[in-house]
Amino acid sequence: MLQIVGCSQVSTYPLDPLQQQRLAQANLQYKSLIADIEQGPDPARLATLRKHYISTSFYQPHTMTERVLSTAMFDAIKQQQWQDCLLQSDKILKTNYISLNGHYGAMLCHLESQQQTQGEYHQEVLDSLMAAIWQSGDGKSTASAFQATSTTELYTFIQMHGFDIQAQALLWQDDTPYDVMTIVNPRDGTEFVWYFDISAQMLRSKSTAGL
């Protein structure tokens, strides 16, 4: 059964001591994974980090923080203010190390600042995160939907392929929520649809609402 519905906001709800302990443990593991990745961006570790991130307190898919910081970062890029760009990308990555925007900005602005090693590091991380999304599915149907951790990630993933977004719809199928994205390839005008499983976002909504 298919059902197209709209999104709704949820209120925050205080966590019980056990939930707080689980979050604290998840946060420690998250930071440990980042420390390992910083020693060498292994694709398998980055895929693990991406899956683990949604269990941490850093995962806030319904806030506007990353979007606001990304806007400031891209404004700095347009103005060729590379240090400001790096400042904004660092702010993004401090709370979301799987951010495609964050690593893209860090890559570009380190390279423009003649910091080749750092730029290549963030490029490798970005490539591995993009690959991890492809490993989750091919987006051609609900059965093989990409796993998306946020709307910002979803949009960035599409745009980094050079595609334009024409429409977006929320679809429920077998109690699983999907974003159905109508996409256009500007190079030849081809229109197609990609499906994204957004269960992680919905589960976080329910947990913050105390459901």
Backbone as CSV, one residue per row, in Angstrom:
resi,resn,N_x,N_y,N_z,CA_x,CA_y,CA_z,C_x,C_y,C_z
1,MET,0.847,-1.194,0.000,0.000,0.000,0.000,0.883,1.246,0.000
2,LEU,0.616,2.183,-0.910,1.392,3.406,-1.017,0.606,4.567,-0.437
3,GLN,1.302,5.449,0.232,0.646,6.610,0.823,1.579,7.801,0.770
4,ILE,1.185,8.877,0.129,1.972,10.111,0.065,1.436,11.064,1.121
5,VAL,2.326,11.526,1.989,1.901,12.393,3.083,2.874,13.536,3.228
6,GLY,2.521,14.493,4.082,3.408,15.616,4.367,4.208,15.364,5.620
7,CYS,5.229,16.209,5.854,6.076,16.082,7.038,5.487,16.882,8.189
8,SER,5.801,16.470,9.399,5.359,17.211,10.575,6.522,17.365,11.537
9,GLN,6.497,18.420,12.333,7.553,18.660,13.297,7.230,17.943,14.602
10,VAL,8.279,17.616,15.359,8.091,16.959,16.648,8.801,17.773,17.709
11,SER,8.354,17.631,18.922,8.992,18.340,20.031,10.035,17.444,20.676
12,THR,10.988,18.044,21.356,12.011,17.271,22.051,11.419,16.646,23.306
13,TYR,12.054,15.565,23.769,11.540,14.842,24.924,12.740,14.418,25.765
14,PRO,12.712,14.586,27.078,13.868,14.250,27.909,14.167,12.756,27.876
15,LEU,15.473,12.422,27.834,15.900,11.032,27.788,16.000,10.465,29.197
16,ASP,15.708,9.168,29.321,15.887,8.521,30.613,17.369,8.169,30.786
17,PRO,17.809,7.799,32.000,19.234,7.535,32.250,19.835,6.477,31.328
18,LEU,19.097,5.414,31.003,19.610,4.373,30.125,19.850,4.919,28.719
19,GLN,18.922,5.724,28.224,19.084,6.328,26.900,20.279,7.276,26.884
20,GLN,20.457,8.017,27.980,21.597,8.918,28.073,22.911,8.146,28.048
21,GLN,22.940,7.003,28.743,24.145,6.180,28.771,24.455,5.618,27.384
22,ARG,23.427,5.168,26.682,23.624,4.633,25.333,24.141,5.702,24.379
23,LEU,23.594,6.911,24.512,24.063,8.004,23.669,25.521,8.348,23.966
24,ALA,25.868,8.364,25.241,27.249,8.671,25.630,28.212,7.639,25.057
25,GLN,27.840,6.367,25.107,28.671,5.302,24.553,28.777,5.427,23.034
26,ALA,27.647,5.753,22.395,27.649,5.926,20.937,28.539,7.098,20.539
27,ASN,28.494,8.172,21.324,29.328,9.342,21.035,30.812,9.015,21.141
28,LEU,31.176,8.234,22.151,32.578,7.842,22.320,33.059,6.997,21.152
29,GLN,32.232,6.072,20.708,32.604,5.222,19.581,32.721,6.054,18.301
30,TYR,31.810,6.996,18.141,31.839,7.896,16.986,33.161,8.669,16.938
31,LYS,33.559,9.230,18.067,34.804,9.995,18.121,36.019,9.097,17.893
32,SER,35.940,7.866,18.376,37.029,6.922,18.169,37.180,6.569,16.691
33,LEU,36.060,6.385,16.016,36.099,6.095,14.578,36.703,7.266,13.810
34,ILE,36.333,8.492,14.181,36.893,9.666,13.513,38.401,9.730,13.708
35,ALA,38.865,9.456,14.925,40.296,9.481,15.211,41.034,8.473,14.335
36,ASP,40.450,7.301,14.145,41.064,6.283,13.280,41.089,6.756,11.830
37,ILE,39.983,7.348,11.371,39.888,7.819,9.983,40.890,8.930,9.713
38,GLU,41.115,9.788,10.687,42.064,10.889,10.514,43.499,10.389,10.343
39,GLN,43.744,9.169,10.781,45.066,8.566,10.563,45.204,8.005,9.151
40,GLY,44.071,7.800,8.516,44.051,7.278,7.153,42.623,6.970,6.768
41,PRO,42.064,7.683,5.787,40.633,7.558,5.460,40.285,6.246,4.767
42,ASP,40.118,5.213,5.562,39.771,3.897,5.043,38.289,3.868,4.654
43,PRO,37.942,3.455,3.424,36.538,3.451,2.983,35.617,2.618,3.865
44,ALA,36.113,1.479,4.344,35.275,0.620,5.192,34.949,1.315,6.509
45,ARG,35.931,1.996,7.103,35.688,2.715,8.348,34.697,3.862,8.128
46,LEU,34.803,4.524,6.990,33.895,5.629,6.701,32.464,5.128,6.496
47,ALA,32.321,3.966,5.877,30.989,3.377,5.731,30.419,3.023,7.098
48,THR,31.271,2.522,7.998,30.851,2.202,9.361,30.482,3.469,10.112
49,LEU,31.286,4.514,9.951,31.011,5.784,10.618,29.658,6.327,10.190
50,ARG,29.368,6.219,8.908,28.104,6.736,8.385,26.913,6.012,9.010
51,LYS,27.035,4.706,9.190,25.960,3.939,9.814,25.861,4.240,11.308
52,HIS,27.018,4.470,11.941,27.034,4.682,13.389,26.572,6.083,13.779
53,TYR,26.814,7.049,12.922,26.503,8.445,13.223,25.054,8.646,13.657
54,ILE,24.134,7.922,13.048,22.708,8.136,13.339,22.310,7.680,14.739
55,SER,23.214,6.993,15.446,22.902,6.567,16.813,23.477,7.518,17.861
56,THR,24.136,8.586,17.417,24.774,9.517,18.340,23.901,10.737,18.612
57,SER,24.282,11.505,19.625,23.550,12.736,19.927,23.886,13.836,18.929
58,PHE,24.963,13.639,18.143,25.323,14.619,17.122,24.324,14.602,15.964
59,TYR,23.616,13.495,15.830,22.686,13.338,14.714,21.406,14.110,14.973
60,GLN,21.276,15.240,14.289,20.105,16.114,14.432,19.612,16.470,13.022
61,PRO,18.977,15.534,12.338,18.649,15.738,10.917,17.605,16.809,10.641
62,HIS,16.877,17.241,11.677,15.801,18.197,11.432,16.159,19.627,11.830
63,THR,17.401,19.829,12.259,17.834,21.193,12.542,18.386,21.817,11.263
64,MET,18.513,23.129,11.273,18.996,23.854,10.099,20.489,24.176,10.183
65,THR,21.173,23.633,11.202,22.557,24.024,11.452,23.460,23.787,10.249
66,GLU,23.446,22.569,9.720,24.345,22.270,8.599,23.991,23.108,7.373
67,ARG,22.707,23.297,7.134,22.294,24.075,5.964,22.755,25.525,6.081
68,VAL,22.609,26.108,7.285,23.032,27.493,7.494,24.545,27.627,7.335
69,LEU,25.299,26.718,7.953,26.755,26.758,7.847,27.215,26.507,6.420
70,SER,26.522,25.629,5.710,26.877,25.345,4.315,26.664,26.573,3.440
71,THR,25.579,27.299,3.698,25.324,28.526,2.942,26.447,29.530,3.155
72,ALA,26.872,29.677,4.414,27.974,30.598,4.724,29.267,30.130,4.063
73,MET,29.477,28.816,4.052,30.690,28.262,3.444,30.719,28.518,1.937
74,PHE,29.601,28.277,1.260,29.559,28.482,-0.188,29.630,29.966,-0.547
75,ASP,29.117,30.820,0.315,29.271,32.266,0.108,30.747,32.648,0.169
76,ALA,31.462,32.054,1.124,32.898,32.320,1.247,33.653,31.821,0.013
77,ILE,33.234,30.686,-0.523,33.870,30.148,-1.733,33.670,31.106,-2.908
78,LYS,32.457,31.607,-3.065,32.177,32.544,-4.156,33.049,33.787,-4.064
79,GLN,33.325,34.204,-2.822,34.133,35.403,-2.602,35.625,35.086,-2.505
80,GLN,35.960,33.796,-2.676,37.345,33.327,-2.592,37.981,33.659,-1.246
81,GLN,37.146,33.585,-0.226,37.621,33.774,1.145,37.923,32.395,1.726
82,TRP,39.089,31.881,1.419,39.392,30.477,1.700,39.465,30.175,3.189
83,GLN,40.005,31.085,3.981,40.102,30.829,5.418,38.722,30.832,6.073
84,ASP,37.854,31.713,5.634,36.486,31.724,6.149,35.771,30.441,5.744
85,CYS,36.021,30.014,4.526,35.455,28.738,4.057,35.888,27.592,4.955
86,LEU,37.169,27.549,5.283,37.687,26.478,6.143,37.098,26.557,7.543
87,LEU,36.870,27.775,8.024,36.252,27.945,9.336,34.843,27.359,9.341
88,GLN,34.075,27.645,8.298,32.698,27.144,8.223,32.671,25.626,8.028
89,SER,33.552,25.100,7.197,33.580,23.650,6.985,33.985,22.922,8.259
90,ASP,34.894,23.518,9.015,35.301,22.912,10.286,34.139,22.874,11.273
91,LYS,33.325,23.930,11.292,32.154,23.950,12.165,31.174,22.836,11.776
92,ILE,30.995,22.629,10.486,30.096,21.563,10.019,30.605,20.208,10.474
93,LEU,31.890,19.956,10.251,32.450,18.633,10.522,32.570,18.329,12.007
94,LYS,32.588,19.349,12.845,32.664,19.106,14.284,31.415,18.407,14.813
95,THR,30.293,18.629,14.176,29.054,17.977,14.622,28.559,16.929,13.636
96,ASN,29.109,16.921,12.427,28.675,15.942,11.428,29.845,15.596,10.519
97,TYR,30.615,14.585,10.930,31.815,14.246,10.160,31.496,13.487,8.879
98,ILE,30.240,13.115,8.666,29.875,12.461,7.402,29.268,13.476,6.433
99,SER,29.347,14.763,6.737,28.764,15.797,5.888,29.488,15.874,4.545
100,LEU,28.736,15.667,3.464,29.309,15.798,2.124,29.713,17.248,1.866
101,ASN,28.863,18.183,2.262,29.185,19.599,2.084,30.443,19.985,2.852
102,GLY,30.536,19.503,4.094,31.677,19.848,4.929,32.990,19.412,4.319
103,HIS,33.050,18.175,3.830,34.298,17.668,3.247,34.573,18.285,1.883
104,TYR,33.512,18.584,1.135,33.717,19.256,-0.153,34.353,20.630,0.066
105,GLY,33.788,21.410,0.991,34.333,22.732,1.270,35.759,22.658,1.796
106,ALA,36.011,21.711,2.710,37.364,21.561,3.259,38.350,21.170,2.161
107,MET,37.939,20.271,1.270,38.797,19.860,0.151,39.156,21.051,-0.731
108,LEU,38.111,21.740,-1.210,38.328,22.835,-2.152,39.160,23.948,-1.552
109,CYS,38.832,24.342,-0.333,39.479,25.518,0.254,40.876,25.218,0.758
110,HIS,41.152,23.969,1.153,42.539,23.599,1.459,43.374,23.625,0.183
111,LEU,42.828,23.091,-0.905,43.573,23.087,-2.162,43.824,24.509,-2.653
112,GLU,42.818,25.383,-2.539,42.981,26.772,-2.958,43.959,27.515,-2.058
113,SER,44.131,27.016,-0.840,45.075,27.619,0.109,46.463,26.991,0.010
114,GLN,46.653,26.188,-1.042,47.936,25.507,-1.281,48.276,24.511,-0.179
115,GLN,47.254,23.946,0.440,47.443,22.920,1.468,47.033,21.573,0.853
116,GLN,47.928,21.062,0.035,47.621,19.909,-0.810,47.274,18.666,-0.008
117,THR,48.049,18.383,1.022,47.831,17.158,1.798,46.454,17.144,2.447
118,GLN,46.091,18.254,3.078,44.772,18.329,3.723,43.656,18.259,2.687
119,GLY,43.852,18.931,1.548,42.841,18.902,0.502,42.621,17.498,-0.040
120,GLU,43.703,16.774,-0.248,43.591,15.405,-0.767,42.946,14.481,0.257
121,TYR,43.215,14.731,1.538,42.568,13.937,2.587,41.046,14.086,2.514
122,HIS,40.569,15.313,2.466,39.122,15.535,2.449,38.498,15.046,1.130
123,GLN,39.248,15.095,0.050,38.736,14.554,-1.208,38.549,13.039,-1.095
124,GLU,39.507,12.377,-0.457,39.405,10.930,-0.280,38.237,10.559,0.627
125,VAL,38.039,11.346,1.696,36.908,11.102,2.586,35.592,11.313,1.837
126,LEU,35.506,12.399,1.081,34.294,12.700,0.318,33.980,11.588,-0.669
127,ASP,34.983,11.131,-1.405,34.772,10.054,-2.374,34.282,8.786,-1.687
128,SER,34.835,8.493,-0.515,34.439,7.280,0.214,33.018,7.396,0.746
129,LEU,32.625,8.585,1.199,31.253,8.780,1.684,30.250,8.666,0.542
130,MET,30.578,9.217,-0.619,29.715,9.069,-1.797,29.592,7.599,-2.176
131,ALA,30.702,6.881,-2.132,30.692,5.460,-2.464,29.852,4.661,-1.471
132,ALA,29.896,5.064,-0.189,29.113,4.366,0.837,27.619,4.505,0.566
133,ILE,27.194,5.648,0.074,25.780,5.818,-0.271,25.412,4.921,-1.444
134,TRP,26.291,4.826,-2.434,26.042,3.932,-3.570,26.012,2.475,-3.134
135,GLN,26.786,2.136,-2.125,26.785,0.761,-1.627,25.465,0.399,-0.954
136,SER,24.707,1.421,-0.529,23.446,1.161,0.166,22.310,0.825,-0.793
137,GLY,22.472,1.097,-2.084,21.436,0.807,-3.073,21.752,1.502,-4.377
138,ASP,20.806,1.403,-5.335,20.999,2.111,-6.599,19.930,3.175,-6.834
139,GLY,18.972,3.292,-5.905,17.966,4.338,-5.982,16.874,4.140,-7.008
140,LYS,16.869,3.002,-7.696,15.919,2.825,-8.790,14.520,2.420,-8.334
141,SER,14.407,1.946,-7.098,13.106,1.523,-6.576,13.148,1.582,-5.059
142,THR,11.994,1.372,-4.418,11.992,1.343,-2.956,12.798,0.159,-2.439
143,ALA,12.817,-0.920,-3.195,13.554,-2.117,-2.761,15.059,-1.900,-2.769
144,SER,15.521,-0.961,-3.591,16.970,-0.703,-3.688,17.274,0.779,-3.445
145,ALA,16.506,1.385,-2.542,16.645,2.818,-2.277,17.988,3.146,-1.631
146,PHE,18.501,4.334,-1.944,19.666,4.850,-1.232,19.276,5.106,0.224
147,GLN,20.216,4.908,1.146,20.000,5.253,2.550,20.468,6.689,2.771
148,ALA,19.539,7.565,3.169,19.874,8.976,3.387,19.746,9.325,4.859
149,THR,20.721,10.049,5.393,20.674,10.423,6.811,20.011,11.774,7.028
150,SER,19.877,12.589,5.974,19.233,13.896,6.109,18.849,14.422,4.733
151,THR,17.975,15.406,4.721,17.594,16.043,3.463,18.781,16.766,2.849
152,THR,19.606,17.390,3.689,20.798,18.077,3.182,21.719,17.099,2.478
153,GLU,21.948,15.931,3.076,22.803,14.920,2.455,22.204,14.452,1.130
154,LEU,20.912,14.216,1.133,20.202,13.744,-0.055,20.381,14.733,-1.209
155,TYR,20.124,16.004,-0.941,20.240,17.034,-1.979,21.683,17.146,-2.473
156,THR,22.643,17.131,-1.549,24.040,17.268,-1.929,24.492,16.075,-2.766
157,PHE,24.061,14.884,-2.392,24.414,13.674,-3.135,23.965,13.798,-4.592
158,ILE,22.745,14.251,-4.792,22.221,14.420,-6.157,22.998,15.498,-6.904
159,GLN,23.205,16.635,-6.264,23.853,17.761,-6.927,25.311,17.481,-7.256
160,MET,25.974,16.642,-6.446,27.365,16.313,-6.724,27.519,15.413,-7.941
161,HIS,26.418,14.856,-8.405,26.441,14.119,-9.669,26.172,15.049,-10.853
162,GLY,25.960,16.329,-10.578,25.687,17.281,-11.640,24.244,17.295,-12.086
163,PHE,23.342,16.732,-11.268,21.930,16.657,-11.625,21.140,17.794,-10.971
164,ASP,19.981,18.105,-11.576,19.060,19.093,-11.025,17.849,18.390,-10.416
165,ILE,17.355,18.932,-9.313,16.182,18.370,-8.643,14.937,19.102,-9.139
166,GLN,13.987,18.336,-9.654,12.771,18.930,-10.193,11.604,18.843,-9.215
167,ALA,11.513,17.729,-8.467,10.395,17.558,-7.538,10.781,16.573,-6.450
168,GLN,10.072,16.670,-5.322,10.297,15.794,-4.178,8.955,15.423,-3.570
169,ALA,8.790,14.139,-3.236,7.548,13.676,-2.603,7.887,12.663,-1.527
170,LEU,7.093,12.666,-0.462,7.266,11.699,0.619,6.329,10.522,0.376
171,LEU,6.886,9.328,0.363,6.133,8.111,0.080,6.283,7.133,1.236
172,TRP,5.163,6.579,1.701,5.200,5.496,2.678,4.840,4.190,1.967
173,GLN,5.688,3.192,2.132,5.405,1.877,1.563,5.841,0.811,2.568
174,ASP,4.911,-0.050,2.954,5.196,-1.112,3.932,5.814,-0.528,5.198
175,ASP,5.226,0.571,5.685,5.646,1.241,6.923,7.052,1.823,6.857
176,THR,7.583,2.007,5.664,8.905,2.608,5.493,8.764,3.910,4.712
177,PRO,9.373,5.004,5.219,9.276,6.294,4.515,10.384,6.448,3.469
178,TYR,10.008,7.004,2.336,10.963,7.257,1.256,10.766,8.682,0.731
179,ASP,11.862,9.327,0.375,11.790,10.544,-0.420,11.932,10.126,-1.877
180,VAL,10.938,10.496,-2.673,10.951,10.185,-4.102,11.385,11.451,-4.829
181,MET,12.557,11.404,-5.436,13.154,12.586,-6.054,13.088,12.486,-7.573
182,THR,12.406,13.438,-8.176,12.393,13.539,-9.631,13.579,14.404,-10.044
183,ILE,14.434,13.858,-10.892,15.737,14.452,-11.192,15.890,14.633,-12.697
184,VAL,16.600,15.687,-13.079,16.880,15.942,-14.486,18.389,16.031,-14.687
185,ASN,18.862,15.342,-15.714,20.266,15.453,-16.112,20.364,16.610,-17.105
186,PRO,20.959,17.749,-16.699,20.980,18.928,-17.580,21.813,18.733,-18.838
187,ARG,22.640,17.687,-18.858,23.490,17.472,-20.022,22.696,16.984,-21.231
188,ASP,21.613,16.231,-20.962,20.826,15.731,-22.092,19.313,15.864,-21.877
189,GLY,18.915,16.449,-20.739,17.502,16.660,-20.465,16.762,15.432,-19.986
190,THR,17.465,14.339,-19.757,16.836,13.108,-19.297,16.235,13.293,-17.900
191,GLU,15.004,12.817,-17.715,14.333,12.883,-16.414,14.207,11.478,-15.843
192,PHE,14.487,11.323,-14.551,14.395,10.022,-13.914,14.084,10.208,-12.434
193,VAL,13.826,9.110,-11.749,13.464,9.139,-10.331,14.470,8.325,-9.530
194,TRP,14.873,8.880,-8.396,15.656,8.142,-7.409,14.860,8.061,-6.116
195,TYR,14.958,6.903,-5.444,14.290,6.681,-4.169,15.326,6.694,-3.046
196,PHE,14.978,7.372,-1.950,15.851,7.457,-0.781,15.087,6.992,0.453
197,ASP,15.641,6.015,1.147,15.077,5.546,2.415,15.454,6.550,3.501
198,ILE,14.450,7.157,4.120,14.705,8.183,5.147,14.252,7.703,6.527
199,SER,14.301,6.382,6.731,13.884,5.812,8.015,14.652,6.383,9.191
200,ALA,15.959,6.610,9.003,16.784,7.110,10.112,16.261,8.445,10.612
201,GLN,15.876,9.324,9.692,15.355,10.636,10.084,14.047,10.503,10.858
202,MET,13.174,9.619,10.378,11.882,9.437,11.026,12.030,8.809,12.408
203,LEU,12.958,7.857,12.533,13.195,7.225,13.830,13.733,8.239,14.829
204,ARG,14.607,9.136,14.381,15.123,10.167,15.285,13.998,11.122,15.686
205,SER,13.074,11.397,14.761,11.932,12.229,15.088,11.106,11.606,16.207
206,LYS,10.870,10.296,16.092,10.066,9.596,17.097,10.784,9.561,18.438
207,SER,12.111,9.355,18.412,12.858,9.269,19.671,12.873,10.605,20.398
208,THR,12.980,11.713,19.636,12.979,13.027,20.274,11.583,13.413,20.745
209,ALA,10.582,12.739,20.195,9.214,13.022,20.628,8.789,12.101,21.762
210,GLY,9.672,11.148,22.118,9.351,10.238,23.208,8.370,9.151,22.809
211,LEU,8.302,8.823,21.503,7.365,7.798,21.029,8.001,6.425,21.033
